[in-house]
Amino acid sequence: MCTLTLAWQVFDEAPVVVAANRDESYGRPSEPPADRGDGVIAPRDAKAGGTWMGVTHAGLFVGITNRWVDGLPGARSRGLLVDDCLRAESAEDAARYVEESCREHGYDGFNLVLADAGAAVLLEWDGYLTVTEFRPGVHVVGNTGYDGHYFEPVARPEAGPAEAQNATRLRAELAPERDESADAWLDRAGRALGTHEFGACVHDETRGFGTVSSTLIRVGVDGSLRYDHADGPPCEAAFESVEMWG
């Protein structure tokens, strides 16, 4: 996943609202999000195992983006780390687990978002782990950082400034409007992720790489859950509701 937007504690009716695009090689196999029967709704990486995002019955959201750094001993799949976090009882518990796991295992670079009603945490791994507690608001996480805190990747120096600019404009676009509901914001975010104005919907036919899916999630304060998934780039594929627990 390359673009993850989080509205945390912005809406009274929904503490966690997420709109995200996944960018990946077109040929990498995956399974669509589904109720796995263990209190988790998540897609599945059919190649390396694990997942890139998911949400639990208890209202914990976990999502990861690749971080553009080289030379890390990525022995363990980052998707398995996400899987592990989805077994946690809370965002804070999951954050503590990530700190332990990074000491024990080698991972490629990542930006990991953990959010529930009580906390929203970003963990950035580039060989060192940086932990940031988000304040209430709209946050945009990409491959090179978040919310104005971006770095220039050594391997792709030309791509860093462009991504930072796109993320900054997307965050400004998704500032909550007066009296806007969580669902209305989520619909608007889905449209923004599908337009090419903000660079979030990627099509690179030469590399065989691009946006392969998009997801909208709302975790209600009453325990309700909305989970919509577009199986393809959101500029082309329609969002459909994912079947889940009652």
C-alpha positions in Angstrom: 0.0 0.0 0.0 1.3 3.4 -0.9 -1.3 6.0 0.2 -3.1 5.7 3.6 -5.3 8.5 4.9 -6.6 8.4 8.4 -9.2 10.6 10.1 -8.7 9.9 13.7 -11.1 11.4 16.4 -12.5 13.8 13.8 -16.1 12.6 13.7 -18.2 12.0 16.9 -19.8 8.9 15.4 -16.6 7.2 14.1 -13.2 7.5 15.9 -11.4 5.7 13.1 -12.0 6.4 9.4 -9.5 5.2 6.7 -9.2 5.5 3.0 -6.2 3.8 1.3 -4.8 2.7 -2.0 -2.6 -0.3 -2.4 0.2 0.0 -5.1 1.8 -3.3 -6.1 3.2 -5.3 -9.0 0.3 -6.3 -11.2 1.2 -9.9 -11.2 1.5 -10.4 -7.4 -1.4 -12.7 -6.2 -3.7 -11.7 -3.4 -7.1 -12.5 -2.0 -9.8 -9.9 -1.4 -10.8 -8.8 2.1 -13.0 -11.2 3.9 -14.3 -12.1 7.4 -11.6 -14.6 8.5 -13.7 -16.0 11.3 -11.3 -14.8 14.0 -12.7 -11.4 14.6 -10.6 -9.9 11.7 -11.5 -8.6 8.3 -8.5 -8.4 6.0 -7.2 -9.2 2.5 -4.5 -11.8 2.1 -1.1 -11.6 0.3 -1.0 -15.0 -1.4 2.7 -14.8 -2.1 4.4 -13.9 1.2 1.5 -14.5 3.5 0.0 -12.0 5.9 -1.8 -8.9 4.9 -1.2 -5.1 4.3 -4.2 -4.0 6.3 -7.2 -5.1 8.4 -9.6 -4.3 11.1 -10.8 -6.2 14.1 -14.2 -6.7 15.7 -12.9 -4.7 18.7 -12.3 -1.7 16.4 -8.5 -1.9 15.9 -7.2 -0.8 12.5 -3.8 -1.8 11.2 -2.3 -0.7 7.9 1.2 -0.6 6.4 3.0 1.1 3.6 6.4 0.3 2.3 9.1 2.8 3.2 11.6 3.6 0.5 14.8 2.6 2.1 17.5 0.1 0.9 19.9 -2.3 2.5 17.7 -3.7 5.4 17.8 -7.4 6.2 14.2 -8.0 5.4 14.1 -11.6 6.5 10.5 -11.6 7.7 7.4 -10.5 5.7 6.0 -7.2 6.8 2.6 -8.7 6.1 3.1 -11.2 8.9 3.8 -8.2 11.2 0.4 -6.8 10.3 -1.2 -10.1 11.0 0.4 -10.2 14.4 -0.8 -6.7 15.2 -4.4 -7.7 14.3 -4.3 -10.1 17.2 -3.6 -7.3 19.7 -6.3 -6.0 22.0 -5.5 -2.3 21.3 -3.4 0.0 19.3 -1.1 0.6 22.3 -0.7 -3.2 22.8 0.1 -3.6 19.1 2.7 -0.8 19.2 4.5 -2.5 22.1 4.5 -5.8 20.1 6.1 -4.0 17.1 8.9 -2.7 19.2 9.7 -6.2 20.4 9.3 -7.7 16.9 11.7 -5.2 15.4 14.3 -6.2 17.9 13.9 -9.9 17.1 13.4 -9.9 13.3 14.7 -8.3 10.2 12.1 -6.3 8.2 12.3 -4.2 5.0 11.4 -0.6 5.6 7.8 0.2 6.6 5.4 2.8 7.9 2.8 1.1 10.1 -0.4 2.8 11.3 -2.3 1.4 14.4 -5.6 3.1 15.4 -8.5 2.5 17.6 -10.8 4.7 19.7 -8.1 5.2 22.3 -4.9 5.9 20.3 -3.5 6.3 16.9 0.2 5.5 16.4 2.6 5.6 13.5 5.7 3.4 13.6 8.4 4.1 11.0 11.1 1.5 10.5 14.3 2.2 8.5 16.6 0.1 10.7 15.6 2.2 13.6 12.1 2.5 15.0 10.5 5.9 15.3 7.1 6.0 17.2 4.7 8.9 16.7 1.4 9.3 18.5 -1.1 11.1 16.2 -3.2 13.9 17.5 -6.9 14.1 16.4 -7.1 15.1 12.8 -6.6 13.9 9.2 -3.3 12.2 8.5 -1.7 11.1 5.2 1.0 8.4 5.2 2.9 7.4 2.1 6.2 5.8 1.2 8.4 8.7 2.3 6.7 9.9 5.5 3.6 11.7 6.7 2.0 15.1 7.3 4.9 17.2 6.1 7.6 15.0 7.6 9.1 13.5 4.5 12.6 12.3 3.5 14.3 12.0 0.1 14.9 8.3 -0.7 18.4 7.5 -1.9 17.3 5.0 -4.5 14.5 7.3 -5.9 15.5 10.9 -5.2 13.4 12.2 -8.0 10.2 10.6 -6.6 10.5 11.9 -3.0 9.5 15.5 -3.6 6.7 14.6 -5.9 5.2 12.2 -3.4 5.6 14.7 -0.6 3.8 17.4 -2.7 1.0 15.0 -3.6 0.5 13.9 0.0 0.4 17.5 1.2 -2.2 18.5 -1.4 -4.3 15.4 -0.6 -4.3 16.2 3.1 -5.5 19.7 2.4 -8.2 18.4 0.1 -9.5 16.0 2.8 -9.7 18.6 5.6 -13.2 18.0 7.1 -16.0 20.2 5.9 -18.4 21.9 8.2 -21.0 19.4 9.6 -19.6 16.7 7.4 -20.4 13.1 8.5 -17.8 10.3 8.6 -19.5 8.5 5.7 -19.6 11.7 3.6 -15.9 12.3 4.2 -15.2 8.7 3.4 -17.0 8.9 0.1 -15.1 12.1 -0.7 -11.8 10.5 0.2 -12.6 7.6 -2.1 -13.1 9.9 -5.0 -9.9 11.8 -4.2 -7.9 8.5 -4.2 -9.4 7.7 -7.6 -8.5 11.0 -9.3 -5.0 11.5 -10.7 -4.9 15.1 -9.5 -3.2 13.9 -6.2 -1.0 11.2 -7.6 -2.5 8.5 -5.4 -3.9 6.4 -8.3 -0.8 5.0 -10.0 -0.5 3.4 -13.5 3.0 2.4 -14.6 2.5 -0.1 -17.4 6.2 -0.1 -18.2 7.1 -1.4 -14.8 4.0 -3.5 -14.5 3.2 -1.7 -11.3 0.4 0.5 -10.0 -2.7 0.8 -7.8 -4.3 -2.6 -7.6 -7.0 -1.9 -5.0 -8.6 0.7 -2.8 -10.3 0.4 0.6 -12.7 2.5 2.7 -13.2 1.7 6.4 -15.3 3.4 9.1 -15.2 2.1 12.7 -18.3 3.5 14.5 -18.4 4.5 18.2 -21.3 2.1 18.5 -19.2 -0.8 17.2 -20.6 -0.7 13.7 -18.2 -1.2 10.8 -18.2 -0.1 7.1 -15.7 -1.9 4.9 -15.8 -1.1 1.2 -13.3 -2.5 -1.3 -12.5 -1.7 -5.0 -10.7 -4.6 -6.7 -8.7 -2.5 -9.0 -7.6 1.2 -9.3 -10.4 3.4 -7.9 -10.5 5.4 -11.1 -11.9 2.3 -12.8 -13.2 -0.2 -10.2 -16.3 0.4 -8.1 -16.3 0.1 -4.4 -18.3 -2.8 -3.0 -19.3 -3.6 0.5 -17.4 -6.5 2.1 -19.6 -9.1 3.9 -18.8 -9.3 7.6 -20.2 -10.3 10.9 -23.6 -9.1 11.9 
